């Protein structure tokens, strides 16, 4: 039984909507993770103090805590706030439930770091599995509302993507326990593809809606077949990624290129030239462009095209360029809108997004001009960590006060 708006209004402001706690938690965790990674990169160059070697490979720890830690906190904040409304349950989630989720998820992330830095690999992998289980449980809990939605099409795909992300996180925890690099690679791909799919499922509905509210002459529309074809493509790519041999690799690359073309086609239907006239709308196209580029990179790598650090370039294009940019844009819009503030962000918030784009470019381009054989890739890419740090520090400083405001 849904609670009345009066009941929600009687709660303390920070407990009225999940995003008010999940977004700041995600930004704070972004700072923690990137400080640790930046210091590790400096240490590898002999430029920083000694740091404990983690019990799991540093790159695995870095990828997991970003994909299923930082990004997941923002995803929780948005989907727990928006999806119940779309499913006609605006006040159905009691604060005690999502606060318990936040605390449990925070404990899982803490366990990952404690196990990794304390030399207890079993604790780290167990905590990573717990985090994935919490993601999957959230998807199952939200899924029971999907049939009540006026249009269950978009919520259904969002919930499926969230569930896949949880399964991928648990798979990565198994990879840690086994020390299986191939399984870790599949899990990271599955987690990123699932999160991008979830983001596009939300954006598919919301960008045209936001644009029509902000731009009178806007004529873009969401494609009716976009989500089922996207889901089928992601599913096929993950099946192929789990198969050995050259032929599945080549076919997987073809699917990646198809996904890039399919998303670009959908974005073209969103009237990008008109959408770019307003910052709150046009900024959402920036991460879409990164997602397209990331899938193109992955496809080219699968087809044998090589350049310095090519194997990780697509990961950062999708994760850092696509997902991190999208959570920053979405969380800014939600935080300003629910606080009754103008949706056009101030200069510092815009600067935060551009600093994040600088971090993506630094990470992708640094290996091209600094040979990895000379340690140059490490020497250059640590700058991406500091740009990321600056971007989320500005975001947190400017929007944290908005969490305690309401329209």
Residue pairs with C-beta under 8 A, 6 or more apart in sequence:
2 88
2 89
2 90
2 91
2 92
3 91
3 92
4 91
5 90
5 91
7 91
8 16
8 90
8 91
9 16
11 95
13 20
13 403
13 404
13 405
13 406
14 20
14 21
14 403
14 404
15 21
15 95
15 99
16 406
17 81
17 338
18 76
18 77
18 80
18 81
18 93
18 98
19 77
19 78
19 80
19 81
19 331
19 334
19 335
19 338
20 403
20 404
21 77
21 98
21 99
21 102
21 403
22 73
22 74
22 76
22 77
22 80
22 98
22 102
23 73
23 74
23 77
23 331
23 334
23 335
23 399
23 403
24 396
24 400
24 403
25 73
25 102
25 106
26 70
26 71
26 73
26 74
26 77
26 327
26 331
27 392
27 395
27 396
27 399
27 400
28 396
29 65
29 69
29 70
29 73
29 109
30 70
30 388
30 392
31 389
31 392
31 393
31 396
33 62
33 65
33 66
33 69
33 70
34 385
34 388
34 389
34 392
35 385
35 389
37 62
37 385
38 382
38 385
38 386
38 389
39 48
39 49
39 51
40 51
40 58
41 378
41 381
41 382
41 385
42 48
42 382
43 49
43 50
43 51
44 375
44 378
45 375
45 378
45 379
45 382
52 117
52 119
54 61
54 116
54 117
54 124
55 115
55 116
55 117
55 118
55 119
55 120
55 121
55 124
56 116
56 121
56 124
56 125
56 176
60 172
60 175
60 176
60 184
61 112
61 116
61 124
63 188
63 315
63 319
64 112
64 128
64 169
64 172
64 188
65 109
65 112
65 113
66 319
67 169
67 188
67 191
67 192
67 195
67 319
67 323
68 128
68 131
68 132
68 135
68 165
68 168
68 169
68 172
68 191
69 109
69 112
69 131
70 324
71 195
71 319
71 323
71 324
71 327
72 105
72 131
72 135
72 165
72 195
73 105
74 327
74 330
74 331
75 162
75 165
75 195
75 198
75 327
76 98
76 101
76 102
76 105
76 138
77 331
77 334
78 202
78 327
78 330
78 331
78 334
79 142
79 158
79 162
79 198
79 202
80 93
80 98
80 138
80 142
81 334
82 202
82 334
83 142
83 145
83 155
83 158
83 159
84 90
84 91
84 92
84 93
84 142
84 145
86 149
86 150
86 151
86 154
86 155
87 142
87 145
87 146
87 148
87 149
87 152
87 155
88 145
88 148
88 149
88 150
89 145
89 148
92 145
101 134
101 138
104 130
104 134
105 131
105 134
107 127
107 130
108 127
108 128
108 130
108 131
108 134
109 127
109 131
110 127
111 123
111 124
111 126
111 127
111 130
112 124
112 127
112 128
112 131
113 124
114 120
114 123
114 124
114 127
115 121
115 122
115 123
115 124
115 125
115 126
115 127
116 124
121 176
121 177
122 177
124 176
125 173
125 174
125 176
125 177
126 173
128 169
128 170
128 172
128 173
128 176
129 169
129 170
129 173
129 174
131 169
131 173
132 166
132 167
132 168
132 169
132 170
132 171
132 172
132 173
133 166
133 170
134 166
135 162
135 163
135 165
135 166
135 169
136 163
136 166
136 167
136 170
137 166
138 162
138 166
139 159
139 160
139 162
139 163
139 165
139 166
140 163
142 155
142 159
142 162
143 159
143 163
145 155
146 152
146 155
146 156
146 159
149 155
153 227
154 201
154 202
154 204
154 205
154 227
157 197
157 198
157 201
157 227
157 228
157 230
157 231
158 198
158 201
158 202
160 231
161 194
161 195
161 197
161 198
161 201
161 231
162 194
162 198
164 190
164 193
164 194
164 197
165 190
165 191
165 194
165 195
165 198
167 190
168 187
168 188
168 190
168 191
168 194
169 187
169 191
171 183
171 186
171 187
171 190
172 183
172 184
172 187
172 188
172 191
174 180
174 183
175 181
175 183
175 184
175 187
176 184
185 241
186 238
186 241
186 242
188 315
189 237
189 238
189 241
190 238
190 241
192 315
192 318
192 319
192 323
193 234
193 237
193 238
193 318
194 234
195 323
196 291
196 294
196 318
196 322
196 323
197 230
197 231
197 234
199 287
199 322
199 323
199 326
199 327
200 227
200 230
200 263
200 266
200 288
200 291
201 227
201 230
202 330
203 284
203 288
203 326
204 222
204 223
204 226
204 227
204 266
205 222
207 220
207 270
207 275
207 281
207 284
207 285
208 218
208 220
208 221
208 222
208 270
210 280
210 281
210 284
210 333
211 218
211 220
211 270
211 271
211 274
211 275
211 278
211 281
212 218
214 278
214 280
214 281
214 343
215 274
215 275
215 277
215 278
215 281
217 274
218 271
218 274
218 275
219 271
219 274
220 269
220 270
220 271
220 274
220 275
221 269
221 270
222 266
222 269
222 270
223 265
223 266
223 269
226 262
226 266
229 262
230 259
230 262
230 263
233 255
233 258
233 259
233 262
234 259
236 255
237 252
237 255
237 256
237 259
240 248
240 249
240 251
240 252
240 255
241 248
241 252
249 302
250 302
250 303
252 302
253 298
253 299
253 300
253 301
253 302
253 303
254 299
255 299
256 295
256 296
256 298
256 299
256 302
257 295
257 296
257 299
257 300
259 295
260 291
260 292
260 293
260 295
260 296
260 299
263 288
263 291
263 292
263 295
264 292
267 285
267 288
267 289
267 292
270 285
272 282
272 285
275 281
275 282
275 284
275 285
276 282
276 285
278 344
279 344
279 345
279 350
280 333
280 343
280 344
280 345
283 329
283 353
284 326
284 329
284 330
286 325
286 329
286 353
286 357
287 321
287 322
287 323
287 325
287 326
287 329
288 322
288 326
290 317
290 318
290 320
290 321
290 322
290 325
290 360
291 317
291 318
291 321
291 322
293 317
293 321
294 314
294 315
294 317
294 318
294 321
294 322
295 314
295 318
297 310
297 313
297 314
297 317
298 314
298 318
300 310
301 310
301 311
301 313
301 314
307 313
307 367
307 368
308 367
308 368
308 371
308 372
308 377
309 367
309 372
309 377
313 364
313 367
316 360
316 363
316 364
317 360
317 364
320 356
320 359
320 360
320 363
320 384
320 388
321 357
321 360
321 364
324 356
324 388
325 353
325 356
325 357
325 360
328 352
328 353
328 356
328 391
328 392
328 395
329 353
331 395
331 399
332 345
332 349
332 353
332 395
332 399
333 343
335 399
335 402
335 403
336 342
336 343
336 345
336 399
336 402
337 343
337 407
338 406
338 407
339 402
339 403
339 405
339 406
339 407
340 405
340 406
340 407
341 402
341 405
346 398
348 394
348 398
349 394
349 395
349 398
349 399
351 394
352 390
352 391
352 392
352 394
352 395
352 398
353 391
355 387
355 388
355 390
355 391
355 394
356 387
356 388
356 391
356 392
358 387
359 384
359 385
359 387
359 388
359 391
360 384
362 380
362 381
362 383
362 384
362 387
363 381
363 384
366 376
366 377
366 380
366 381
366 383
366 384
367 376
367 377
367 380
367 381
369 376
369 380
370 376
370 377
370 379
370 380
371 377
372 378
